[in-house]
Amino acid sequence: MGRKKQILKATKVLSMSKTTKERISSIAKDIKGKELFPEKTELAKKTLSSIKSLPI
């Protein structure tokens, strides 16, 4: 049996012009898959690598 995709309903949608939607989609395509904060990511990796166990 295959699973059906769940249909998501949008709530609180902002109305915007077609050109604005196109601009947002083009920017989202450019950003997708890129590392946005490489310095912060490297710092976090370095910090977490020295921790052997996390206190709970």
Secondary structure as UniProt FT lines:
FT   HELIX           18..31
FT   TURN            32..33
FT   HELIX           38..49
//
